[in-house]
């Protein structure tokens, strides 16, 4: 009885939804692969380097902005 129910219900459901099952399996595999690639040690180092470069660039832009404000105040006083 249980075997017939499994064959009739579960396997039939899987056959009807085969496309969805394959799509979910492909999505899971691609997500796992992207996660593993993202956490490669070499890519992690590159991410850190890019982050440091971006942080330095932001600091330079802030310094330029502050100096422009200073120059504006000084020129206004003169």
MARBARO-310088 format. One line per 8 residues: their letters; for each residue y, x, z of N, C-alpha, C, O, CB. Coordinates in Angstrom, 1 decimal. Glycine has a CB too. Layout:
N
A> Y:X:Z:Y:X:Z:Y:X:Z:Y:X:Z:Y:X:Z; ...
***
This chain:
78
XXXXXXXX> -1.2:0.8:0.0:0.0:0.0:0.0:1.3:0.9:0.0:2.2:0.6:-0.8:0.0:-0.9:1.2; 1.3:1.9:0.9:2.5:2.7:1.0:2.6:3.6:-0.3:3.7:3.8:-0.8:2.4:3.6:2.2; 1.5:4.0:-0.8:1.6:4.8:-2.0:2.1:4.0:-3.2:2.9:4.5:-4.0:0.2:5.4:-2.4; 1.7:2.7:-3.3:2.2:1.9:-4.4:3.7:1.7:-4.2:4.4:1.7:-5.2:1.4:0.5:-4.4; 4.1:1.5:-3.0:5.5:1.3:-2.7:6.3:2.5:-3.1:7.4:2.4:-3.7:5.8:0.9:-1.2; 5.8:3.7:-2.8:6.5:4.9:-3.1:6.6:5.0:-4.6:7.6:5.3:-5.2:5.8:6.1:-2.5; 5.4:4.8:-5.3:5.4:4.9:-6.8:6.3:3.9:-7.4:7.0:4.2:-8.4:4.0:4.8:-7.3; 6.3:2.7:-6.9:7.0:1.6:-7.5:8.5:1.7:-7.2:9.3:1.5:-8.1:6.4:0.3:-7.1
XXXXXXXX> 8.8:2.0:-6.0:10.2:2.0:-5.5:11.0:3.3:-5.7:11.9:3.3:-6.5:10.3:1.6:-4.1; 10.5:4.3:-5.1:11.3:5.6:-5.0:11.2:6.3:-6.4:12.3:6.7:-6.9:10.7:6.5:-4.0; 10.1:6.4:-7.0:10.0:7.1:-8.2:10.6:6.3:-9.4:11.2:6.9:-10.3:8.5:7.4:-8.6; 10.5:5.0:-9.3:11.1:4.2:-10.3:12.6:4.3:-10.2:13.4:4.4:-11.2:10.7:2.7:-10.2; 13.1:4.3:-9.0:14.6:4.5:-8.8:15.0:5.8:-9.3:16.1:5.9:-9.9:14.9:4.4:-7.2; 14.3:6.9:-9.1:14.6:8.2:-9.6:14.6:8.2:-11.1:15.5:8.8:-11.7:13.7:9.3:-9.0; 13.7:7.5:-11.7:13.6:7.5:-13.2:14.8:6.8:-13.7:15.4:7.2:-14.8:12.3:6.9:-13.7; 15.2:5.7:-13.1:16.4:4.9:-13.6:17.7:5.7:-13.4:18.6:5.7:-14.2:16.5:3.6:-12.8
XXXXXXXX> 17.7:6.5:-12.3:18.9:7.3:-12.0:18.8:8.7:-12.3:19.4:9.6:-11.7:19.3:7.1:-10.6; 18.0:9.1:-13.3:17.7:10.4:-13.6:18.9:11.2:-14.0:19.1:12.4:-13.6:16.6:10.5:-14.7; 19.8:10.6:-14.8:21.0:11.3:-15.2:21.9:11.6:-14.0:22.5:12.7:-13.9:21.8:10.4:-16.2; 22.0:10.6:-13.1:22.8:10.9:-11.9:22.2:12.0:-11.0:22.9:12.8:-10.5:23.0:9.6:-11.1; 20.9:12.0:-10.9:20.2:13.0:-10.1:20.4:14.4:-10.7:20.7:15.3:-10.0:18.7:12.7:-10.0; 20.3:14.5:-12.0:20.6:15.8:-12.7:22.0:16.2:-12.5:22.3:17.4:-12.4:20.2:15.7:-14.2; 22.9:15.3:-12.7:24.3:15.6:-12.5:24.7:16.1:-11.1:25.4:17.0:-10.9:25.2:14.3:-12.8; 24.1:15.4:-10.1:24.3:15.9:-8.7:23.7:17.2:-8.5:24.3:18.0:-7.7:23.7:14.8:-7.8
XXXXXXXX> 22.5:17.5:-9.0:21.9:18.8:-8.9:22.7:19.9:-9.5:22.9:20.9:-9.0:20.5:18.8:-9.5; 23.2:19.6:-10.7:24.1:20.6:-11.4:25.4:20.8:-10.6:25.8:21.9:-10.6:24.4:20.1:-12.8; 26.0:19.8:-10.1:27.2:19.9:-9.3:26.9:20.7:-8.1:27.7:21.6:-7.7:27.7:18.5:-8.9; 25.8:20.5:-7.4:25.5:21.2:-6.2:25.2:22.7:-6.5:25.7:23.6:-5.8:24.3:20.7:-5.5; 24.5:23.0:-7.6:24.2:24.4:-8.0:25.5:25.1:-8.4:25.7:26.2:-8.0:23.3:24.4:-9.2; 26.4:24.4:-9.1:27.6:25.1:-9.6:28.6:25.3:-8.4:29.3:26.3:-8.3:28.3:24.3:-10.6; 28.6:24.4:-7.4:29.4:24.6:-6.2:28.9:25.7:-5.4:29.7:26.5:-4.9:29.5:23.3:-5.4; 27.6:25.8:-5.2:27.0:26.9:-4.5:27.3:28.3:-5.2:27.6:29.2:-4.5:25.5:26.7:-4.3
XXXXXXXX> 27.2:28.3:-6.5:27.4:29.5:-7.2:28.9:29.9:-7.1:29.2:31.1:-6.9:27.0:29.3:-8.7; 29.8:29.0:-7.2:31.2:29.3:-7.1:31.5:29.8:-5.7:32.3:30.8:-5.5:32.1:28.1:-7.3; 30.9:29.3:-4.7:31.1:29.7:-3.3:30.6:31.1:-3.1:31.3:32.0:-2.5:30.3:28.8:-2.3; 29.4:31.4:-3.7:28.9:32.8:-3.5:29.7:33.8:-4.3:29.9:34.9:-3.8:27.4:32.8:-4.1; 30.2:33.5:-5.5:31.0:34.4:-6.3:32.3:34.6:-5.5:32.8:35.7:-5.5:31.3:33.8:-7.7; 32.9:33.5:-5.0:34.2:33.7:-4.3:34.1:34.6:-3.1:35.1:35.3:-2.7:34.7:32.3:-3.8; 32.9:34.7:-2.4:32.8:35.5:-1.3:32.1:36.9:-1.6:31.7:37.5:-0.6:32.0:34.8:-0.2; 32.0:37.3:-2.8:31.6:38.6:-3.1:32.5:39.6:-2.4:33.7:39.4:-2.4:31.5:38.9:-4.7
XXXXXXXX> 32.0:40.7:-1.9:32.9:41.7:-1.3:33.9:42.3:-2.2:35.1:42.5:-1.7:32.0:42.8:-0.7; 33.6:42.5:-3.4:34.6:43.1:-4.3:35.8:42.1:-4.6:36.9:42.5:-4.7:34.0:43.5:-5.7; 35.4:40.8:-4.8:36.4:39.8:-5.0:37.2:39.6:-3.7:38.4:39.3:-3.8:35.8:38.5:-5.5; 36.6:39.7:-2.6:37.4:39.5:-1.3:38.4:40.6:-1.2:39.5:40.4:-0.7:36.4:39.5:-0.1; 38.1:41.8:-1.5:39.0:42.9:-1.5:40.2:42.7:-2.5:41.3:42.9:-2.1:38.3:44.3:-1.8; 39.9:42.2:-3.7:40.9:41.9:-4.6:41.8:40.8:-4.1:43.1:40.9:-4.3:40.3:41.6:-6.0; 41.3:39.8:-3.5:42.1:38.7:-2.9:43.0:39.3:-1.8:44.2:38.9:-1.8:41.2:37.6:-2.3; 42.5:40.2:-1.0:43.3:40.7:0.0:44.5:41.6:-0.6:45.6:41.5:-0.1:42.5:41.6:1.0
XXXXXXXX> 44.2:42.3:-1.6:45.2:43.1:-2.3:46.3:42.3:-2.9:47.5:42.5:-2.7:44.6:44.0:-3.3; 45.8:41.2:-3.6:46.8:40.3:-4.2:47.6:39.6:-3.2:48.8:39.4:-3.3:46.1:39.3:-5.1; 47.0:39.3:-2.0:47.7:38.6:-1.0:48.8:39.6:-0.4:49.9:39.1:-0.1:46.8:38.2:0.1; 48.5:40.8:-0.2:49.4:41.8:0.3:50.6:42.0:-0.7:51.7:42.1:-0.3:48.7:43.1:0.6; 50.2:42.1:-2.0:51.3:42.3:-3.0:52.2:41.1:-3.0:53.4:41.2:-3.1:50.6:42.5:-4.4; 51.6:39.9:-2.9:52.4:38.7:-2.9:53.3:38.6:-1.7:54.5:38.2:-1.8:51.5:37.4:-3.0; 52.8:39.0:-0.5:53.6:39.1:0.7:54.7:40.0:0.6:55.8:39.8:1.0:52.7:39.4:1.9; 54.5:41.2:0.0:55.5:42.2:-0.2:56.6:41.6:-1.2:57.8:41.8:-1.0:55.0:43.5:-0.8
XXXXXXXX> 56.2:41.0:-2.2:57.1:40.4:-3.2:58.0:39.3:-2.5:59.2:39.3:-2.7:56.4:39.7:-4.3; 57.4:38.5:-1.6:58.2:37.5:-0.9:59.2:38.2:0.1:60.3:37.7:0.2:57.2:36.6:-0.1; 58.8:39.3:0.7:59.7:40.0:1.6:60.9:40.6:0.8:62.0:40.5:1.3:58.9:41.1:2.3; 60.6:41.1:-0.4:61.7:41.7:-1.2:62.6:40.6:-1.6:63.9:40.7:-1.6:61.1:42.4:-2.4; 62.1:39.4:-2.0:63.0:38.3:-2.4:63.8:37.8:-1.3:65.0:37.5:-1.5:62.1:37.1:-3.0; 63.3:37.8:-0.1:64.0:37.4:1.1:65.1:38.4:1.4:66.2:38.0:1.8:63.1:37.2:2.3; 64.8:39.7:1.3:65.8:40.7:1.5:67.0:40.6:0.5:68.1:40.7:0.9:65.2:42.1:1.5; 66.6:40.4:-0.7:67.7:40.2:-1.8:68.5:39.0:-1.5:69.7:39.0:-1.6:67.0:40.1:-3.2
XXXXXXXX> 67.9:37.9:-1.1:68.6:36.7:-0.7:69.6:36.9:0.4:70.7:36.5:0.4:67.7:35.6:-0.4; 69.1:37.6:1.5:69.9:37.9:2.6:71.1:38.8:2.3:72.2:38.6:2.7:69.1:38.5:3.8; 70.8:39.8:1.4:71.9:40.7:1.0:72.9:40.0:0.1:74.1:40.3:0.2:71.3:41.9:0.3; 72.5:39.1:-0.6:73.4:38.3:-1.5:74.3:37.4:-0.6:75.5:37.3:-0.8:72.7:37.4:-2.5; 73.8:36.9:0.5:74.6:36.1:1.5:75.6:37.0:2.1:76.8:36.7:2.3:73.7:35.4:2.5; 75.1:38.2:2.5:76.0:39.2:3.2:77.2:39.6:2.2:78.3:39.7:2.6:75.2:40.4:3.6; 76.8:39.9:1.0:77.8:40.3:0.0:78.8:39.1:-0.2:80.0:39.3:-0.3:77.2:40.7:-1.3; 78.4:37.9:-0.2:79.2:36.7:-0.3:80.2:36.6:0.8:81.4:36.3:0.6:78.4:35.5:-0.5
XXXXXX> 79.7:36.8:2.1:80.6:36.7:3.2:81.6:37.9:3.2:82.8:37.6:3.5:79.8:36.8:4.5; 81.2:39.1:2.9:82.1:40.2:2.9:83.1:40.1:1.8:84.3:40.3:2.1:81.3:41.5:2.7; 82.8:39.6:0.7:83.7:39.5:-0.4:84.7:38.3:-0.1:85.9:38.4:-0.6:83.0:39.2:-1.7; 84.3:37.4:0.6:85.2:36.3:1.0:86.2:36.7:2.0:87.4:36.3:2.0:84.4:35.1:1.6; 85.8:37.7:2.9:86.7:38.2:3.9:87.8:39.1:3.2:88.9:39.2:3.7:86.0:39.0:5.0; 87.3:39.8:2.2:88.3:40.7:1.5:89.2:40.0:0.6:90.0:40.5:-0.1:87.5:41.8:0.7
***
